């Protein structure tokens, strides 16, 4: 359990946010550790309304886990790395998409460098007389440097072309992702050859216990049971 607690602390420190649905799908064994972090006031679970794409009119109530200021300090003390300060403002969907992209590509946390870390560390060729556009993250995989970028649906064609040019200075290849097939095709049509469709894991988390009874995010302080018609996931 201590190892799981440390792993979850590291995941939330690096990625910033995770939806409970997404976490339960990729790291189901960490859900108990999340309860522990919440009880210890190192993490909190909240329920903002998130949009599946940048152009969606519909917003879906979604259970989201983030570190508290105390949790970020614990991550710095225990793991020796600064934690992302994640807000639940307009960029939370994008940040969640980047986290899911990293996981989909099976990029380990120790091989991952976020855009903020890139800028702070002054990685060779990135920060200097010319300030370049930064990808959402860089990953060194088997000797190849990859740039990772998640497009929630707001980038313009001009922005895409600029990013394509700039990322060539930073990495051997760039992998893009978008939440819908149509957006992925649009990226490919604009020169993003390696593009994946990765929908955001949105909704209210629910779990079936061994007796078949539903337990949900009401397990976490401050969140009640979902109302009728709410999106949910079961595992």
Secondary structure, DSSP 8 states (H G I E B T S, - for coil): -HHHHHHHHHHHHHH-EEEHHHHHHH-GGGHHHHHHHHHTTSEEEEEEEEESSTT-S-EEEEEEEEE-HHHHHHHHHHHSS------SSTTHHHHHHHHHHHHHTT--GGGEEEHHHHHHHT-TTTSSSS-----SEEEEETTEEEEEEEE-S---HHHHHHHHHHHTTT-SEEEEEESSHHHHHHHHHTT--SEEE-----SEEEEE-TTS-EEEGGGSTT-----TT--EE--
